[in-house]
Amino acid sequence: MEQEKGEEAKKKREELIKARAGRTKRLGKQKFSALEEDFVLPSKMTCGLRRLAPQGSILADRFNSLQKRNVMEVSARQKLRKARKQKIFKKAEHKMPWEAPNYKAPKRSAPRESKADWEF
């Protein structure tokens, strides 16, 4: 009876090992999800394969392949953070006189004569 249970447990363990062999392991927080491959339907192909425009990204496919083969950790796309605007504070005691709220500009005097009008 105990031998039968031991043999059944061994069989189950071997089956689990075989099932896990083909899967991708979980190296990080995210789980790997296979992307759908890009392909063109024959009805959409008007010309031969040589004239067909390439679709998809070679770099993205390579990256996905590395994640699938457990060479690289699966990671989520990071959101860009905007830098906050820096707040500027001006203290009243450091203001120039013309920056003060009650400042009145001095009146200008009459314009000077130009040097061309001078007589020698």
TILO-361460 format. One record per residue: residue number from 1; chain; x, y, z of N, C-alpha, C in turn; residue in three letters. Coordinates in Angstrom, 1 decimal. Example, Ala and Ser with C-alpha at 12.3 -4.5 7.8 and 13.67 -1.06 7.14 Angstrom:
<sites>
seq,mol,n_c1,n_c2,n_c3,ca_c1,ca_c2,ca_c3,c_c1,c_c2,c_c3,type
1,A,13.2,-5.7,7.8,12.3,-4.5,7.8,13.2,-3.3,7.8,ALA
2,A,12.8,-2.2,7.1,13.7,-1.1,7.1,12.9,0.0,7.9,SER
</sites>
This chain:
<sites>
seq,mol,n_c1,n_c2,n_c3,ca_c1,ca_c2,ca_c3,c_c1,c_c2,c_c3,type
1,A,0.8,-1.2,0.0,0.0,0.0,0.0,0.9,1.3,0.0,MET
2,A,1.9,1.3,0.9,2.8,2.4,0.9,3.6,2.5,-0.3,GLU
3,A,4.0,1.4,-0.9,4.7,1.4,-2.1,3.9,2.0,-3.3,GLN
4,A,2.6,1.7,-3.3,1.8,2.2,-4.4,1.6,3.7,-4.3,GLU
5,A,1.5,4.2,-3.1,1.4,5.6,-2.9,2.7,6.3,-3.3,LYS
6,A,3.8,5.7,-2.9,5.1,6.2,-3.3,5.3,6.3,-4.8,GLY
7,A,4.9,5.2,-5.5,5.0,5.2,-7.0,4.1,6.2,-7.6,GLU
8,A,2.8,6.4,-7.1,1.9,7.4,-7.6,2.5,8.8,-7.4,GLU
9,A,3.0,9.1,-6.3,3.6,10.4,-6.0,4.8,10.6,-7.0,ALA
10,A,5.6,9.6,-7.3,6.7,9.8,-8.2,6.2,10.1,-9.6,LYS
11,A,5.2,9.4,-10.0,4.6,9.6,-11.3,4.1,11.1,-11.4,LYS
12,A,3.4,11.5,-10.4,2.8,12.9,-10.4,3.9,13.9,-10.5,LYS
13,A,5.0,13.6,-9.7,6.1,14.5,-9.6,6.8,14.6,-11.0,ARG
14,A,7.0,13.5,-11.7,7.6,13.4,-13.0,6.7,14.2,-14.0,GLU
15,A,5.4,14.0,-13.9,4.5,14.7,-14.8,4.6,16.2,-14.6,GLU
16,A,4.7,16.7,-13.4,4.8,18.1,-13.1,6.1,18.6,-13.7,LEU
17,A,7.2,17.9,-13.5,8.5,18.3,-14.0,8.4,18.5,-15.5,ILE
18,A,7.8,17.5,-16.2,7.7,17.5,-17.7,6.8,18.7,-18.1,LYS
19,A,5.7,19.0,-17.4,4.8,20.1,-17.7,5.5,21.5,-17.5,ALA
20,A,6.3,21.6,-16.5,7.0,22.8,-16.2,8.2,23.1,-17.1,ARG
21,A,8.7,22.0,-17.7,9.9,22.2,-18.6,9.7,23.1,-19.8,ALA
22,A,8.5,23.1,-20.3,8.2,24.0,-21.5,7.8,25.4,-21.2,GLY
23,A,7.5,25.6,-19.9,7.0,27.0,-19.5,8.1,27.9,-19.3,ARG
24,A,7.8,29.2,-19.3,8.7,30.2,-18.9,8.7,30.4,-17.4,THR
25,A,9.8,30.6,-16.8,9.8,30.7,-15.3,9.5,32.2,-15.0,LYS
26,A,9.2,32.4,-13.8,8.9,33.8,-13.3,10.1,34.3,-12.6,ARG
27,A,10.8,35.2,-13.3,12.1,35.7,-12.7,11.8,37.0,-11.9,LEU
28,A,10.8,37.7,-12.2,10.5,39.0,-11.5,9.1,39.0,-11.0,GLY
29,A,8.6,40.2,-10.8,7.2,40.4,-10.3,6.2,40.1,-11.4,LYS
30,A,6.4,40.5,-12.6,5.4,40.3,-13.7,5.5,38.9,-14.3,GLN
31,A,4.4,38.5,-14.8,4.3,37.2,-15.5,4.5,37.4,-17.0,LYS
32,A,5.2,36.4,-17.6,5.4,36.5,-19.1,4.1,36.3,-19.8,PHE
33,A,3.7,37.1,-20.8,2.6,36.9,-21.6,3.0,37.0,-23.1,SER
34,A,2.8,36.0,-23.9,3.2,35.9,-25.2,2.4,36.9,-26.1,ALA
35,A,3.1,37.7,-27.0,2.5,38.6,-27.8,2.0,37.9,-29.1,LEU
36,A,1.0,38.4,-29.7,0.5,37.8,-30.9,1.4,38.2,-32.1,GLU
37,A,1.7,37.2,-32.9,2.6,37.5,-34.0,1.9,38.3,-35.1,GLU
38,A,2.6,39.2,-35.8,2.1,40.0,-36.9,2.2,39.2,-38.1,ASP
39,A,1.0,39.2,-38.8,1.0,38.5,-40.1,0.0,39.2,-41.0,PHE
40,A,0.2,39.0,-42.3,-0.7,39.6,-43.3,-1.5,38.5,-44.0,VAL
41,A,-2.8,38.7,-44.1,-3.7,37.8,-44.7,-3.4,37.7,-46.2,LEU
42,A,-3.5,36.5,-46.8,-3.3,36.4,-48.2,-4.2,37.3,-49.1,PRO
43,A,-5.4,37.6,-48.6,-6.3,38.5,-49.4,-5.8,39.9,-49.4,SER
44,A,-5.0,40.3,-48.4,-4.5,41.7,-48.3,-3.2,41.8,-49.1,LYS
45,A,-2.5,40.7,-49.4,-1.3,40.8,-50.2,-1.6,40.9,-51.7,MET
46,A,-1.3,42.1,-52.2,-1.6,42.3,-53.6,-0.4,41.9,-54.5,THR
47,A,0.8,42.1,-54.0,2.0,41.8,-54.7,2.7,40.6,-54.1,CYS
48,A,3.9,40.3,-54.6,4.7,39.2,-54.1,5.3,39.5,-52.7,GLY
49,A,6.0,38.6,-52.1,6.6,38.7,-50.8,7.7,39.7,-50.8,LEU
50,A,8.4,39.8,-51.9,9.5,40.8,-52.0,9.1,42.2,-51.9,ARG
51,A,7.9,42.5,-52.4,7.4,43.9,-52.3,6.7,44.2,-51.0,ARG
52,A,6.5,43.3,-50.2,5.7,43.4,-49.0,6.5,44.3,-48.0,LEU
53,A,5.9,45.3,-47.4,6.5,46.1,-46.4,6.7,45.3,-45.1,ALA
54,A,7.9,45.5,-44.4,8.1,44.8,-43.1,7.1,45.3,-42.0,PRO
55,A,6.7,44.4,-41.2,5.8,44.8,-40.1,6.4,44.4,-38.8,GLN
56,A,6.0,45.1,-37.7,6.5,44.8,-36.4,7.9,45.4,-36.2,GLY
57,A,8.5,45.1,-35.1,9.8,45.6,-34.7,10.7,44.5,-34.4,SER
58,A,11.9,44.5,-35.0,12.9,43.4,-34.8,13.3,43.5,-33.4,ILE
59,A,13.6,44.7,-32.9,14.0,44.9,-31.5,13.0,44.3,-30.5,LEU
60,A,11.8,44.7,-30.7,10.7,44.2,-29.8,10.6,42.7,-29.8,ALA
61,A,10.7,42.1,-31.0,10.7,40.6,-31.1,11.8,40.0,-30.4,ASP
62,A,13.0,40.6,-30.5,14.2,40.0,-29.9,14.1,40.1,-28.3,ARG
63,A,13.6,41.2,-27.9,13.4,41.5,-26.4,12.4,40.5,-25.9,PHE
64,A,11.3,40.2,-26.6,10.3,39.3,-26.2,10.8,37.9,-26.2,ASN
65,A,11.7,37.5,-27.1,12.3,36.2,-27.2,13.2,36.0,-26.0,SER
66,A,14.0,37.0,-25.6,14.9,36.9,-24.4,14.1,36.7,-23.1,LEU
67,A,12.9,37.3,-23.0,12.1,37.2,-21.9,11.4,35.8,-21.9,GLN
68,A,11.1,35.3,-23.0,10.5,34.0,-23.1,11.4,32.9,-22.7,LYS
69,A,12.7,33.0,-23.1,13.7,32.0,-22.8,14.4,32.2,-21.4,ARG
70,A,13.8,33.0,-20.6,14.3,33.3,-19.2,15.7,33.8,-19.2,ASN
71,A,16.1,34.6,-20.2,17.4,35.2,-20.2,17.3,36.6,-19.5,VAL
72,A,16.1,37.2,-19.7,15.9,38.5,-19.1,14.6,38.5,-18.3,MET
73,A,14.6,39.3,-17.3,13.4,39.5,-16.4,12.3,40.2,-17.2,GLU
74,A,11.1,39.8,-17.0,9.9,40.4,-17.6,9.6,41.7,-16.8,VAL
75,A,9.5,42.8,-17.5,9.3,44.1,-16.8,8.2,44.8,-17.4,SER
76,A,7.5,45.6,-16.6,6.4,46.4,-17.1,6.9,47.7,-17.6,ALA
77,A,6.2,48.3,-18.6,6.7,49.6,-19.2,6.6,50.7,-18.1,ARG
78,A,7.6,51.5,-17.9,7.6,52.5,-16.9,7.0,53.8,-17.5,GLN
79,A,6.3,54.5,-16.6,5.7,55.8,-17.0,6.7,56.9,-16.8,LYS
80,A,6.7,57.8,-17.6,7.6,59.0,-17.5,7.1,59.9,-16.4,LEU
81,A,7.9,60.4,-15.6,7.5,61.3,-14.6,7.9,62.7,-15.0,ARG
82,A,7.0,63.6,-14.9,7.3,65.0,-15.2,8.0,65.7,-14.0,LYS
83,A,9.0,66.5,-14.3,9.7,67.2,-13.2,8.7,68.3,-12.8,ALA
84,A,8.6,68.4,-11.5,7.8,69.5,-10.9,8.4,70.8,-11.2,ARG
85,A,7.6,71.8,-11.4,8.1,73.2,-11.5,8.6,73.6,-10.1,LYS
86,A,9.7,74.3,-10.2,10.3,74.8,-8.9,9.6,76.0,-8.5,GLN
87,A,9.2,76.1,-7.2,8.6,77.3,-6.7,9.6,78.3,-6.4,LYS
88,A,9.4,79.6,-6.8,10.3,80.6,-6.5,9.7,81.6,-5.5,ILE
89,A,10.4,81.9,-4.5,9.9,82.8,-3.4,10.8,84.0,-3.4,PHE
90,A,10.2,85.2,-3.4,11.0,86.4,-3.3,10.7,87.0,-2.0,LYS
91,A,11.7,87.3,-1.2,11.5,88.0,0.1,11.4,89.5,-0.1,LYS
92,A,10.5,90.2,0.6,10.4,91.6,0.4,11.6,92.4,0.8,ALA
93,A,12.4,91.9,1.7,13.6,92.7,2.1,14.7,92.6,1.1,GLU
94,A,14.6,91.7,0.2,15.6,91.6,-0.9,15.2,92.3,-2.2,HIS
95,A,14.1,92.8,-2.2,13.6,93.4,-3.5,14.3,94.7,-3.8,LYS
96,A,14.4,95.0,-5.1,15.0,96.3,-5.5,13.9,97.3,-5.3,MET
97,A,14.2,98.6,-5.2,13.2,99.6,-5.0,12.1,99.6,-6.0,PRO
98,A,12.4,99.4,-7.3,11.3,99.4,-8.3,10.5,98.2,-8.3,TRP
99,A,10.8,97.1,-7.5,10.0,96.0,-7.4,9.0,96.1,-6.3,GLU
100,A,9.1,97.1,-5.4,8.2,97.3,-4.3,6.8,97.6,-4.8,ALA
101,A,5.8,97.3,-4.1,4.4,97.6,-4.6,4.1,99.1,-4.6,PRO
102,A,4.6,99.9,-3.7,4.3,101.3,-3.6,5.3,102.2,-4.3,ASN
103,A,6.1,101.7,-5.2,7.2,102.4,-5.8,6.6,103.4,-6.9,TYR
104,A,7.1,104.6,-6.8,6.7,105.6,-7.9,8.0,105.9,-8.6,LYS
105,A,8.1,105.8,-9.9,9.3,106.1,-10.6,9.5,107.6,-10.6,ALA
106,A,10.8,108.0,-10.5,11.1,109.5,-10.5,10.8,110.1,-11.9,PRO
107,A,10.4,111.3,-11.9,10.1,112.0,-13.2,11.5,112.3,-13.9,LYS
108,A,11.5,112.1,-15.1,12.7,112.4,-15.9,12.7,113.9,-16.2,ARG
109,A,13.9,114.4,-16.3,14.1,115.8,-16.6,14.1,116.0,-18.1,SER
110,A,14.1,117.2,-18.6,14.0,117.5,-20.0,15.2,116.9,-20.7,ALA
111,A,15.0,116.4,-21.9,16.1,115.8,-22.7,17.3,116.7,-22.9,PRO
112,A,18.5,116.2,-22.8,19.7,117.1,-23.1,19.8,117.4,-24.5,ARG
113,A,20.5,118.4,-24.8,20.8,118.8,-26.2,21.8,117.8,-26.7,GLU
114,A,21.7,117.5,-28.0,22.7,116.6,-28.6,24.0,117.4,-28.9,SER
115,A,25.1,116.7,-29.0,26.4,117.3,-29.2,26.4,118.0,-30.6,LYS
116,A,25.6,117.6,-31.5,25.6,118.3,-32.8,25.1,119.7,-32.7,ALA
117,A,24.3,120.0,-31.7,23.8,121.4,-31.5,24.8,122.3,-30.8,ASP
118,A,25.8,121.8,-30.2,26.8,122.6,-29.5,27.5,123.5,-30.4,TRP
119,A,27.9,124.7,-30.0,28.6,125.6,-30.8,30.0,125.8,-30.2,GLU
120,A,31.0,125.8,-31.0,32.4,126.0,-30.6,33.0,127.3,-30.9,PHE
</sites>
